[in-house]
Protein backbone atom coordinates (compact mmCIF):
# COMPACT_ATOMS: atom_id res chain seq x y z
CA UNK A 1 0.00 0.00 0.00
CA UNK A 2 1.62 3.31 -1.02
CA UNK A 3 1.82 6.16 1.49
CA UNK A 4 1.79 9.92 0.83
CA UNK A 5 5.26 9.83 -0.73
CA UNK A 6 4.25 7.11 -3.14
CA UNK A 7 6.49 4.44 -1.55
CA UNK A 8 5.18 1.02 -0.69
CA UNK A 9 4.89 0.52 3.09
CA UNK A 10 4.32 -2.99 4.45
CA UNK A 11 1.11 -3.63 6.34
CA UNK A 12 1.97 -3.39 10.06
CA UNK A 13 -1.15 -5.20 11.26
CA UNK A 14 -0.11 -8.37 9.42
CA UNK A 15 3.35 -8.28 11.01
CA UNK A 16 1.89 -7.79 14.50
CA UNK A 17 -0.54 -10.66 13.99
CA UNK A 18 2.27 -12.99 12.93
CA UNK A 19 4.35 -11.82 15.89
CA UNK A 20 1.64 -12.55 18.46
CA UNK A 21 0.66 -15.79 16.72
CA UNK A 22 4.18 -17.13 17.20
CA UNK A 23 4.08 -16.19 20.89
CA UNK A 24 0.69 -17.82 21.29
CA UNK A 25 2.16 -21.07 19.93
CA UNK A 26 4.95 -20.90 22.53
CA UNK A 27 2.42 -20.13 25.27
CA UNK A 28 0.22 -23.02 24.21
CA UNK A 29 3.20 -25.36 24.24
CA UNK A 30 4.12 -24.17 27.77
CA UNK A 31 0.56 -24.76 29.00
CA UNK A 32 0.53 -28.26 27.47
CA UNK A 33 3.88 -29.01 29.16
CA UNK A 34 2.63 -27.87 32.57
CA UNK A 35 -0.57 -29.88 32.17
CA UNK A 36 1.42 -32.96 31.15
CA UNK A 37 3.56 -32.74 34.28
CA UNK A 38 0.53 -32.08 36.52
CA UNK A 39 -1.36 -35.07 35.08
CA UNK A 40 1.69 -37.32 35.47
CA UNK A 41 2.21 -36.37 39.11
CA UNK A 42 -1.50 -36.71 39.89
CA UNK A 43 -1.69 -40.13 38.21
CA UNK A 44 1.38 -41.27 40.13
CA UNK A 45 -0.13 -40.15 43.42
CA UNK A 46 -3.43 -41.88 42.69
CA UNK A 47 -1.98 -45.16 41.36
CA UNK A 48 0.86 -45.84 43.79
CA UNK A 49 0.31 -48.09 46.79
CA UNK A 50 0.58 -46.32 50.14
CA UNK A 51 1.78 -48.79 52.78
CA UNK A 52 4.02 -46.93 55.23
CA UNK A 53 6.04 -49.30 57.39
CA UNK A 54 8.78 -48.45 59.89
CA UNK A 55 11.39 -49.91 57.52
CA UNK A 56 10.24 -47.67 54.66
CA UNK A 57 10.28 -44.58 56.85
CA UNK A 58 13.83 -45.26 58.09
CA UNK A 59 16.56 -43.13 56.53
CA UNK A 60 19.46 -45.01 55.01
CA UNK A 61 22.33 -44.54 52.66
CA UNK A 62 23.46 -47.26 50.28
CA UNK A 63 21.53 -49.90 52.20
CA UNK A 64 23.36 -49.32 55.49
CA UNK A 65 21.37 -48.53 58.61
CA UNK A 66 22.19 -45.11 60.06
CA UNK A 67 24.43 -44.98 63.12
CA UNK A 68 24.98 -41.93 65.29
CA UNK A 69 23.90 -38.37 64.61
CA UNK A 70 22.36 -37.20 61.37
CA UNK A 71 24.69 -34.21 61.16
CA UNK A 72 28.06 -34.53 59.53
CA UNK A 73 30.77 -31.90 59.19
CA UNK A 74 31.80 -31.13 55.65
CA UNK A 75 35.01 -29.32 54.90
CA UNK A 76 34.65 -26.04 53.06
CA UNK A 77 37.42 -26.98 50.64
CA UNK A 78 35.05 -29.36 48.85
CA UNK A 79 32.88 -26.41 47.92
CA UNK A 80 35.93 -24.60 46.62
CA UNK A 81 36.80 -27.64 44.49
CA UNK A 82 33.26 -27.57 43.13
CA UNK A 83 33.70 -23.87 42.38
CA UNK A 84 36.88 -24.60 40.44
CA UNK A 85 35.16 -27.37 38.53
CA UNK A 86 32.37 -25.02 37.51
CA UNK A 87 34.92 -22.47 36.31
CA UNK A 88 36.69 -24.97 34.07
CA UNK A 89 33.50 -26.70 32.91
CA UNK A 90 31.95 -23.42 31.80
CA UNK A 91 35.22 -22.52 30.14
CA UNK A 92 35.29 -25.69 28.08
CA UNK A 93 31.61 -25.44 27.18
CA UNK A 94 32.10 -21.89 25.97
CA UNK A 95 35.27 -22.55 23.98
CA UNK A 96 33.88 -25.05 21.48
CA UNK A 97 31.00 -22.93 20.11
CA UNK A 98 33.27 -19.89 20.19
CA UNK A 99 35.83 -21.67 18.03
CA UNK A 100 33.21 -22.50 15.40
CA UNK A 101 31.84 -18.94 15.30
CA UNK A 102 35.34 -17.46 15.25
CA UNK A 103 36.02 -19.37 12.03
CA UNK A 104 33.03 -17.72 10.29
CA UNK A 105 33.76 -14.74 8.06
CA UNK A 106 32.91 -11.36 9.58
CA UNK A 107 32.76 -12.49 13.22
CA UNK A 108 36.47 -12.51 14.05
CA UNK A 109 36.93 -9.21 15.92
CA UNK A 110 33.66 -9.41 17.87
CA UNK A 111 34.16 -12.97 19.03
CA UNK A 112 37.79 -12.26 19.89
CA UNK A 113 36.76 -9.39 22.19
CA UNK A 114 34.04 -11.55 23.75
CA UNK A 115 36.57 -14.30 24.41
CA UNK A 116 38.97 -11.90 26.13
CA UNK A 117 36.13 -10.65 28.35
CA UNK A 118 35.26 -14.26 29.21
CA UNK A 119 38.89 -15.12 29.89
CA UNK A 120 39.05 -12.09 32.18
CA UNK A 121 36.20 -13.49 34.26
CA UNK A 122 37.93 -16.86 34.29
CA UNK A 123 41.17 -15.21 35.44
CA UNK A 124 39.33 -13.52 38.32
CA UNK A 125 38.01 -16.93 39.42
CA UNK A 126 41.46 -18.48 39.23
CA UNK A 127 42.97 -15.53 41.10
CA UNK A 128 40.38 -16.05 43.84
CA UNK A 129 41.29 -19.73 44.06
CA UNK A 130 45.00 -18.91 44.15
CA UNK A 131 44.52 -16.35 46.95
CA UNK A 132 42.55 -18.94 48.97
CA UNK A 133 45.42 -21.42 48.56
CA UNK A 134 43.33 -24.00 46.73
CA UNK A 135 45.80 -24.48 43.91
CA UNK A 136 48.61 -25.64 46.20
CA UNK A 137 49.14 -29.39 46.23
CA UNK A 138 49.12 -30.90 49.73
DRENPADO-956450 format. One record per residue (C-alpha): z, x, y. Coordinates in steps of 0.02 Angstrom, whole numbers, plus 50000, padded with zeros to 5 digits. Each point is the difference from the previous one (the first is absolute). Layout:
residues N
ZXY/...
//
This chain:
residues 138
500005000050000/499495008150166/501265001050142/499664999850188/499235017449995/498794994949864/500805011349867/500434993449829/501884998549975/500684997249824/500954984049969/501865004350012/500604984449909/499085005249842/500795017350004/501754992650025/499744987949856/499475014149884/501485010350058/501294986549964/499134995149838/500245017649933/501844999550046/500214983049919/499325007449837/501295013950009/501384987450039/499464989049855/500025014949883/501765004650059/500624982249971/499244999949825/500845016749962/501714993750058/499794984049899/499495010049846/501575010750011/501124984950033/499284990549851/500195015349887/501835002650048/500384981449983/499164999149829/500965015349943/501654992550056/499644983449913/499335007349836/501225014249966/501494997349888/501685001350088/501325006049877/501235011250092/501085010149882/501255013750043/498815013049927/498574994350112/501105000250154/500625017849966/499225013650106/499245014549906/498825014350024/498815005749864/500964990349868/501655009250029/501564990150040/500725004050171/501535011350006/501095002750152/499664994650179/498384992350058/499895011650150/499185016949984/499845013550131/498235005250038/499625016050091/499084998350164/498795013849953/499104988149881/499544989250148/499355015350090/498935004349848/499334982350003/499625002250186/499035015949963/499054991449861/499494986150118/499405012750128/498885008849874/499424984149914/499444992250164/499175016450045/498975000449841/499554981550013/499395002550178/499015015949967/498754993049874/499324985650107/500045011450151/498915012849912/498694986949958/499954993150178/499975017550074/498395003449905/499144985150082/498885003650149/500764995750169/501824999349944/500425018649998/500935002250165/500974983749991/500595002549822/500435018150035/501154994950144/500784986449891/500335012749863/500865012050120/501114985750063/500424995749819/500355018149957/501145000850152/501044985849930/500025008749831/500575016250082/501444990850085/500554993349830/499915017349922/500935007650147/501374987049975/500115004549815/500055018650042/501404997650127/501004990249871/499805014349876/499094989549871/498585012449976/501155014149942/500015002649813/501754999949924/
//
